[in-house]
Amino acid sequence: MNSKDVPERELKSALSDALAKVDQKIVVFQGDRKVLLGDMVRILGIAKQAGAEQIAIAAKRVTGAQLENNPSAGGS
């Protein structure tokens, strides 16, 4: 959170504190590609419980060549 790792057990209170200080309740997630979808869904739920009104997921654009050369980027 804000470029710091926050353990999941502390995430809701940390987000609640941060969101209480701003007018726009927006949370932007920028995560590791290896994060599982189920983990992300759980974290998004925590953000909503903490008071997030809008949620965005930051993603890096990957070219077709990068996909072909790097299976972990989503290619085969």
Backbone atoms as SQL, in Angstrom:
CREATE TABLE atoms (id INTEGER PRIMARY KEY, chain TEXT, resi INTEGER, resn TEXT, atom TEXT, x REAL, y REAL, z REAL);
INSERT INTO atoms VALUES
  (1, 'A', 1, 'MET', 'N', 0.856, -1.160, 0.000),
  (2, 'A', 1, 'MET', 'CA', 0.000, 0.000, 0.000),
  (3, 'A', 1, 'MET', 'C', 0.903, 1.224, 0.000),
  (4, 'A', 2, 'ASN', 'N', 0.659, 2.119, -0.963),
  (5, 'A', 2, 'ASN', 'CA', 1.544, 3.279, -1.122),
  (6, 'A', 2, 'ASN', 'C', 3.004, 2.845, -1.192),
  (7, 'A', 3, 'SER', 'N', 3.259, 1.852, -2.024),
  (8, 'A', 3, 'SER', 'CA', 4.602, 1.299, -2.274),
  (9, 'A', 3, 'SER', 'C', 5.162, 0.509, -1.104),
  (10, 'A', 4, 'LYS', 'N', 4.323, 0.140, -0.143),
  (11, 'A', 4, 'LYS', 'CA', 4.768, -0.681, 0.981),
  (12, 'A', 4, 'LYS', 'C', 3.948, -1.968, 1.011),
  (13, 'A', 5, 'ASP', 'N', 4.601, -3.059, 1.344),
  (14, 'A', 5, 'ASP', 'CA', 3.883, -4.317, 1.523),
  (15, 'A', 5, 'ASP', 'C', 3.094, -4.250, 2.825),
  (16, 'A', 6, 'VAL', 'N', 1.840, -4.664, 2.757),
  (17, 'A', 6, 'VAL', 'CA', 0.977, -4.692, 3.938),
  (18, 'A', 6, 'VAL', 'C', 0.431, -6.103, 4.059),
  (19, 'A', 7, 'PRO', 'N', 0.651, -6.762, 5.203),
  (20, 'A', 7, 'PRO', 'CA', 0.090, -8.105, 5.381),
  (21, 'A', 7, 'PRO', 'C', -1.436, -8.059, 5.272),
  (22, 'A', 8, 'GLU', 'N', -2.015, -9.103, 4.720),
  (23, 'A', 8, 'GLU', 'CA', -3.469, -9.127, 4.512),
  (24, 'A', 8, 'GLU', 'C', -4.237, -8.874, 5.797),
  (25, 'A', 9, 'ARG', 'N', -3.758, -9.387, 6.915),
  (26, 'A', 9, 'ARG', 'CA', -4.476, -9.220, 8.184),
  (27, 'A', 9, 'ARG', 'C', -4.532, -7.756, 8.627),
  (28, 'A', 10, 'GLU', 'N', -3.634, -6.900, 8.093),
  (29, 'A', 10, 'GLU', 'CA', -3.609, -5.482, 8.438),
  (30, 'A', 10, 'GLU', 'C', -4.197, -4.603, 7.329),
  (31, 'A', 11, 'LEU', 'N', -4.573, -5.213, 6.203),
  (32, 'A', 11, 'LEU', 'CA', -4.972, -4.453, 5.031),
  (33, 'A', 11, 'LEU', 'C', -6.233, -3.621, 5.254),
  (34, 'A', 12, 'LYS', 'N', -7.262, -4.214, 5.837),
  (35, 'A', 12, 'LYS', 'CA', -8.522, -3.493, 6.004),
  (36, 'A', 12, 'LYS', 'C', -8.339, -2.246, 6.865),
  (37, 'A', 13, 'SER', 'N', -7.654, -2.362, 7.986),
  (38, 'A', 13, 'SER', 'CA', -7.488, -1.192, 8.849),
  (39, 'A', 13, 'SER', 'C', -6.573, -0.160, 8.198),
  (40, 'A', 14, 'ALA', 'N', -5.540, -0.600, 7.486),
  (41, 'A', 14, 'ALA', 'CA', -4.645, 0.338, 6.804),
  (42, 'A', 14, 'ALA', 'C', -5.394, 1.087, 5.706),
  (43, 'A', 15, 'LEU', 'N', -6.224, 0.374, 4.938),
  (44, 'A', 15, 'LEU', 'CA', -7.024, 1.022, 3.895),
  (45, 'A', 15, 'LEU', 'C', -8.058, 1.968, 4.496),
  (46, 'A', 16, 'SER', 'N', -8.706, 1.546, 5.563),
  (47, 'A', 16, 'SER', 'CA', -9.707, 2.394, 6.219),
  (48, 'A', 16, 'SER', 'C', -9.076, 3.699, 6.679),
  (49, 'A', 17, 'ASP', 'N', -7.897, 3.598, 7.284),
  (50, 'A', 17, 'ASP', 'CA', -7.189, 4.797, 7.757),
  (51, 'A', 17, 'ASP', 'C', -6.824, 5.704, 6.590),
  (52, 'A', 18, 'ALA', 'N', -6.291, 5.130, 5.517),
  (53, 'A', 18, 'ALA', 'CA', -5.878, 5.919, 4.359),
  (54, 'A', 18, 'ALA', 'C', -7.079, 6.551, 3.660),
  (55, 'A', 19, 'LEU', 'N', -8.167, 5.809, 3.510),
  (56, 'A', 19, 'LEU', 'CA', -9.358, 6.332, 2.827),
  (57, 'A', 19, 'LEU', 'C', -10.056, 7.418, 3.642),
  (58, 'A', 20, 'ALA', 'N', -9.915, 7.360, 4.957),
  (59, 'A', 20, 'ALA', 'CA', -10.537, 8.369, 5.811),
  (60, 'A', 20, 'ALA', 'C', -9.900, 9.745, 5.611),
  (61, 'A', 21, 'LYS', 'N', -8.697, 9.785, 5.070),
  (62, 'A', 21, 'LYS', 'CA', -7.955, 11.040, 4.907),
  (63, 'A', 21, 'LYS', 'C', -8.168, 11.705, 3.551),
  (64, 'A', 22, 'VAL', 'N', -8.929, 11.063, 2.653),
  (65, 'A', 22, 'VAL', 'CA', -9.109, 11.610, 1.309),
  (66, 'A', 22, 'VAL', 'C', -10.595, 11.713, 0.960),
  (67, 'A', 23, 'ASP', 'N', -10.905, 12.641, 0.047),
  (68, 'A', 23, 'ASP', 'CA', -12.291, 12.795, -0.392),
  (69, 'A', 23, 'ASP', 'C', -12.701, 11.709, -1.378),
  (70, 'A', 24, 'GLN', 'N', -11.819, 11.429, -2.347),
  (71, 'A', 24, 'GLN', 'CA', -12.126, 10.413, -3.349),
  (72, 'A', 24, 'GLN', 'C', -11.671, 9.048, -2.836),
  (73, 'A', 25, 'LYS', 'N', -12.615, 8.176, -2.629),
  (74, 'A', 25, 'LYS', 'CA', -12.343, 6.846, -2.072),
  (75, 'A', 25, 'LYS', 'C', -11.997, 5.882, -3.195),
  (76, 'A', 26, 'ILE', 'N', -10.827, 6.085, -3.805),
  (77, 'A', 26, 'ILE', 'CA', -10.393, 5.276, -4.945),
  (78, 'A', 26, 'ILE', 'C', -9.188, 4.443, -4.527),
  (79, 'A', 27, 'VAL', 'N', -9.227, 3.167, -4.848),
  (80, 'A', 27, 'VAL', 'CA', -8.106, 2.260, -4.582),
  (81, 'A', 27, 'VAL', 'C', -7.622, 1.720, -5.918),
  (82, 'A', 28, 'VAL', 'N', -6.311, 1.823, -6.155),
  (83, 'A', 28, 'VAL', 'CA', -5.709, 1.289, -7.376),
  (84, 'A', 28, 'VAL', 'C', -4.779, 0.156, -6.958),
  (85, 'A', 29, 'PHE', 'N', -5.006, -1.025, -7.530),
  (86, 'A', 29, 'PHE', 'CA', -4.166, -2.179, -7.245),
  (87, 'A', 29, 'PHE', 'C', -3.144, -2.352, -8.346),
  (88, 'A', 30, 'GLN', 'N', -1.910, -2.524, -7.941),
  (89, 'A', 30, 'GLN', 'CA', -0.847, -2.860, -8.876),
  (90, 'A', 30, 'GLN', 'C', -0.157, -4.063, -8.259),
  (91, 'A', 31, 'GLY', 'N', -0.462, -5.234, -8.792),
  (92, 'A', 31, 'GLY', 'CA', 0.029, -6.458, -8.181),
  (93, 'A', 31, 'GLY', 'C', 0.957, -7.246, -9.062),
  (94, 'A', 32, 'ASP', 'N', 1.494, -8.266, -8.496),
  (95, 'A', 32, 'ASP', 'CA', 2.372, -9.194, -9.179),
  (96, 'A', 32, 'ASP', 'C', 1.542, -10.077, -10.104),
  (97, 'A', 33, 'ARG', 'N', 2.067, -10.371, -11.278),
  (98, 'A', 33, 'ARG', 'CA', 1.354, -11.245, -12.230),
  (99, 'A', 33, 'ARG', 'C', 1.063, -12.620, -11.642),
  (100, 'A', 34, 'LYS', 'N', 1.814, -13.024, -10.659),
  (101, 'A', 34, 'LYS', 'CA', 1.668, -14.364, -10.089),
  (102, 'A', 34, 'LYS', 'C', 0.548, -14.451, -9.055),
  (103, 'A', 35, 'VAL', 'N', -0.057, -13.301, -8.720),
  (104, 'A', 35, 'VAL', 'CA', -1.164, -13.304, -7.766),
  (105, 'A', 35, 'VAL', 'C', -2.339, -14.043, -8.404),
  (106, 'A', 36, 'LEU', 'N', -2.893, -14.968, -7.684),
  (107, 'A', 36, 'LEU', 'CA', -4.015, -15.752, -8.189),
  (108, 'A', 36, 'LEU', 'C', -5.297, -14.936, -8.181),
  (109, 'A', 37, 'LEU', 'N', -6.167, -15.242, -9.112),
  (110, 'A', 37, 'LEU', 'CA', -7.432, -14.528, -9.238),
  (111, 'A', 37, 'LEU', 'C', -8.224, -14.564, -7.931),
  (112, 'A', 38, 'GLY', 'N', -8.272, -15.699, -7.285),
  (113, 'A', 38, 'GLY', 'CA', -9.003, -15.820, -6.026),
  (114, 'A', 38, 'GLY', 'C', -8.448, -14.893, -4.960),
  (115, 'A', 39, 'ASP', 'N', -7.118, -14.749, -4.923),
  (116, 'A', 39, 'ASP', 'CA', -6.491, -13.831, -3.968),
  (117, 'A', 39, 'ASP', 'C', -6.900, -12.396, -4.273),
  (118, 'A', 40, 'MET', 'N', -6.901, -12.053, -5.546),
  (119, 'A', 40, 'MET', 'CA', -7.251, -10.689, -5.949),
  (120, 'A', 40, 'MET', 'C', -8.701, -10.381, -5.614),
  (121, 'A', 41, 'VAL', 'N', -9.589, -11.318, -5.844),
  (122, 'A', 41, 'VAL', 'CA', -11.007, -11.117, -5.525),
  (123, 'A', 41, 'VAL', 'C', -11.170, -10.889, -4.019),
  (124, 'A', 42, 'ARG', 'N', -10.464, -11.661, -3.216),
  (125, 'A', 42, 'ARG', 'CA', -10.531, -11.504, -1.757),
  (126, 'A', 42, 'ARG', 'C', -10.016, -10.118, -1.343),
  (127, 'A', 43, 'ILE', 'N', -8.912, -9.671, -1.936),
  (128, 'A', 43, 'ILE', 'CA', -8.333, -8.373, -1.604),
  (129, 'A', 43, 'ILE', 'C', -9.261, -7.241, -2.048),
  (130, 'A', 44, 'LEU', 'N', -9.891, -7.386, -3.205),
  (131, 'A', 44, 'LEU', 'CA', -10.859, -6.377, -3.657),
  (132, 'A', 44, 'LEU', 'C', -12.026, -6.265, -2.672),
  (133, 'A', 45, 'GLY', 'N', -12.462, -7.395, -2.151),
  (134, 'A', 45, 'GLY', 'CA', -13.533, -7.392, -1.149),
  (135, 'A', 45, 'GLY', 'C', -13.124, -6.657, 0.113),
  (136, 'A', 46, 'ILE', 'N', -11.881, -6.849, 0.531),
  (137, 'A', 46, 'ILE', 'CA', -11.376, -6.146, 1.717),
  (138, 'A', 46, 'ILE', 'C', -11.378, -4.640, 1.461),
  (139, 'A', 47, 'ALA', 'N', -10.972, -4.231, 0.263),
  (140, 'A', 47, 'ALA', 'CA', -10.944, -2.804, -0.073),
  (141, 'A', 47, 'ALA', 'C', -12.352, -2.214, -0.010),
  (142, 'A', 48, 'LYS', 'N', -13.336, -2.928, -0.521),
  (143, 'A', 48, 'LYS', 'CA', -14.723, -2.447, -0.469),
  (144, 'A', 48, 'LYS', 'C', -15.190, -2.324, 0.983),
  (145, 'A', 49, 'GLN', 'N', -14.863, -3.319, 1.820),
  (146, 'A', 49, 'GLN', 'CA', -15.242, -3.272, 3.230),
  (147, 'A', 49, 'GLN', 'C', -14.571, -2.105, 3.947),
  (148, 'A', 50, 'ALA', 'N', -13.374, -1.725, 3.476),
  (149, 'A', 50, 'ALA', 'CA', -12.624, -0.635, 4.098),
  (150, 'A', 50, 'ALA', 'C', -13.153, 0.733, 3.669),
  (151, 'A', 51, 'GLY', 'N', -14.061, 0.754, 2.683),
  (152, 'A', 51, 'GLY', 'CA', -14.668, 2.013, 2.289),
  (153, 'A', 51, 'GLY', 'C', -14.332, 2.485, 0.885),
  (154, 'A', 52, 'ALA', 'N', -13.642, 1.676, 0.110),
  (155, 'A', 52, 'ALA', 'CA', -13.338, 2.080, -1.266),
  (156, 'A', 52, 'ALA', 'C', -14.627, 2.210, -2.054),
  (157, 'A', 53, 'GLU', 'N', -14.761, 3.320, -2.769),
  (158, 'A', 53, 'GLU', 'CA', -15.936, 3.537, -3.603),
  (159, 'A', 53, 'GLU', 'C', -15.653, 3.198, -5.058),
  (160, 'A', 54, 'GLN', 'N', -14.382, 3.304, -5.451),
  (161, 'A', 54, 'GLN', 'CA', -13.961, 2.951, -6.800),
  (162, 'A', 54, 'GLN', 'C', -12.679, 2.140, -6.689),
  (163, 'A', 55, 'ILE', 'N', -12.552, 1.141, -7.556),
  (164, 'A', 55, 'ILE', 'CA', -11.368, 0.282, -7.560),
  (165, 'A', 55, 'ILE', 'C', -10.872, 0.167, -8.989),
  (166, 'A', 56, 'ALA', 'N', -9.569, 0.288, -9.156),
  (167, 'A', 56, 'ALA', 'CA', -8.950, 0.133, -10.470),
  (168, 'A', 56, 'ALA', 'C', -7.787, -0.839, -10.327),
  (169, 'A', 57, 'ILE', 'N', -7.502, -1.532, -11.402),
  (170, 'A', 57, 'ILE', 'CA', -6.365, -2.455, -11.421),
  (171, 'A', 57, 'ILE', 'C', -5.383, -1.950, -12.463),
  (172, 'A', 58, 'ALA', 'N', -4.177, -1.637, -12.021),
  (173, 'A', 58, 'ALA', 'CA', -3.135, -1.159, -12.926),
  (174, 'A', 58, 'ALA', 'C', -2.474, -2.367, -13.577),
  (175, 'A', 59, 'ALA', 'N', -2.341, -2.302, -14.884),
  (176, 'A', 59, 'ALA', 'CA', -1.738, -3.422, -15.612),
  (177, 'A', 59, 'ALA', 'C', -0.732, -2.894, -16.618),
  (178, 'A', 60, 'LYS', 'N', 0.291, -3.665, -16.837),
  (179, 'A', 60, 'LYS', 'CA', 1.304, -3.320, -17.824),
  (180, 'A', 60, 'LYS', 'C', 0.902, -3.957, -19.150),
  (181, 'A', 61, 'ARG', 'N', 0.926, -3.165, -20.236),
  (182, 'A', 61, 'ARG', 'CA', 0.564, -3.673, -21.550),
  (183, 'A', 61, 'ARG', 'C', 1.658, -4.628, -22.032),
  (184, 'A', 62, 'VAL', 'N', 1.256, -5.780, -22.539),
  (185, 'A', 62, 'VAL', 'CA', 2.185, -6.789, -23.043),
  (186, 'A', 62, 'VAL', 'C', 1.941, -6.959, -24.536),
  (187, 'A', 63, 'THR', 'N', 3.018, -6.955, -25.311),
  (188, 'A', 63, 'THR', 'CA', 2.882, -7.126, -26.761),
  (189, 'A', 63, 'THR', 'C', 2.751, -8.603, -27.099),
  (190, 'A', 64, 'GLY', 'N', 2.293, -8.881, -28.320),
  (191, 'A', 64, 'GLY', 'CA', 2.179, -10.267, -28.779),
  (192, 'A', 64, 'GLY', 'C', 3.518, -10.984, -28.735),
  (193, 'A', 65, 'ALA', 'N', 4.595, -10.304, -29.131),
  (194, 'A', 65, 'ALA', 'CA', 5.929, -10.919, -29.102),
  (195, 'A', 65, 'ALA', 'C', 6.337, -11.276, -27.686),
  (196, 'A', 66, 'GLN', 'N', 6.008, -10.419, -26.728),
  (197, 'A', 66, 'GLN', 'CA', 6.332, -10.722, -25.337),
  (198, 'A', 66, 'GLN', 'C', 5.557, -11.942, -24.858),
  (199, 'A', 67, 'LEU', 'N', 4.308, -12.075, -25.274),
  (200, 'A', 67, 'LEU', 'CA', 3.516, -13.239, -24.884),
  (201, 'A', 67, 'LEU', 'C', 4.107, -14.519, -25.443),
  (202, 'A', 68, 'GLU', 'N', 4.537, -14.463, -26.707),
  (203, 'A', 68, 'GLU', 'CA', 5.121, -15.650, -27.350),
  (204, 'A', 68, 'GLU', 'C', 6.428, -16.063, -26.693),
  (205, 'A', 69, 'ASN', 'N', 7.204, -15.106, -26.240),
  (206, 'A', 69, 'ASN', 'CA', 8.517, -15.381, -25.666),
  (207, 'A', 69, 'ASN', 'C', 8.497, -15.602, -24.166),
  (208, 'A', 70, 'ASN', 'N', 7.380, -15.339, -23.534),
  (209, 'A', 70, 'ASN', 'CA', 7.320, -15.445, -22.075),
  (210, 'A', 70, 'ASN', 'C', 5.997, -16.078, -21.668),
  (211, 'A', 71, 'PRO', 'N', 5.958, -17.395, -21.541),
  (212, 'A', 71, 'PRO', 'CA', 4.707, -18.069, -21.172),
  (213, 'A', 71, 'PRO', 'C', 4.110, -17.563, -19.863),
  (214, 'A', 72, 'SER', 'N', 4.941, -17.110, -18.918),
  (215, 'A', 72, 'SER', 'CA', 4.397, -16.634, -17.636),
  (216, 'A', 72, 'SER', 'C', 3.656, -15.322, -17.794),
  (217, 'A', 73, 'ALA', 'N', 3.829, -14.643, -18.936),
  (218, 'A', 73, 'ALA', 'CA', 3.117, -13.394, -19.194),
  (219, 'A', 73, 'ALA', 'C', 1.735, -13.655, -19.781),
  (220, 'A', 74, 'GLY', 'N', 1.363, -14.911, -19.909),
  (221, 'A', 74, 'GLY', 'CA', 0.037, -15.247, -20.403),
  (222, 'A', 74, 'GLY', 'C', 0.032, -15.923, -21.731),
  (223, 'A', 75, 'GLY', 'N', 1.213, -16.117, -22.316),
  (224, 'A', 75, 'GLY', 'CA', 1.294, -16.806, -23.616),
  (225, 'A', 75, 'GLY', 'C', 1.410, -18.294, -23.428),
  (226, 'A', 76, 'SER', 'N', 1.507, -19.038, -24.542),
  (227, 'A', 76, 'SER', 'CA', 1.600, -20.482, -24.414),
  (228, 'A', 76, 'SER', 'C', 2.970, -20.973, -24.793);
